Amino acid sequence: MKICMLGTGSLGSTIGGTLAQGGSEVYFVDQWKEHIDRIRENGLRMTDEKEEWTVRVDARTSAEDIGPVDLVIVLVKSFATREAVAQLKETNVIGENTLVMSLQNGLGNEEAIAEIVGEKNVISGKTYVGGRLIEPGYVSAGVKGKDTYIGELTGEITERIQKVADEFNRAGLHCEVSGNIRGLIWDKLLINVAAGALCGITRLPYGPLYEEAYIRETAVAAIQEGIDVAKAAGVKLKSEDPEYPWYAASEGLPGTFKTSILQSLEMKRPTEIDYINGSVVEWGKKFGIPTPVNQTLVTCVKGIEKYLLEYEPGLEEKEK
């Protein structure tokens, strides 16, 4: 299968590199020139914290000349989804039968993609694979024991969605097709709500983060708000136990793992907080469900963002 990875940060590199190692024809497209140049020169370096290996993959800052692909996997930050997909569509990468799949965090990405390519070309997925960018061209990959679920927006089990799942499984990325992708999107949202903002605010990786009872209590309270909102929206969740997402978030990941929100803050970049805890707040408003814990977490992260991006002495935003 010919696959274009649109966005190759920590998770995009992990998934794309694993697919390439498994035999897929993979193209990395990302504007972060230093990262792309390292991969072009040395291959993508990957580690599972026990051993290290290198994967050769076609990496570019422009999608020109790639030609139509079978699948585009979107893993840019949620706030950049619409613009990134629109730019890709201007090339010939997205053909008539190209599937475009979001594996992003948060809510609303599929709708943004459908505005650009049409709903019939959009499929969705949620992955529990983890990635941590060690340096440009080098990623820590949390793949073992981590599931990926994909599905049609209609809930149908189609031949085309099964082919995508087969491609993932062939590479060792355990993947299942679901008829309840909306519920799984919310399940993953609650995973991100569990630790994402708290990791960013405290600056703690998973090891020390999970040692503190007071952090767990705050996380569980934020998750419970998300569960209340999901139930009001008629979403079928895997579990309504708020402890479940808290522990599921760290399962199989090393103590050095950092959430995408913390990784973004460390690189002095905007986070996806509006699409994670912020989504719980906005959906809570729609259904009259109070979400004070998530509102507080959003406020804290956005305050840290503002300081890092506008006020930290000598700060220059890193070029992607």
Disulfide bonds with the S-S distance in Angstrom:
none
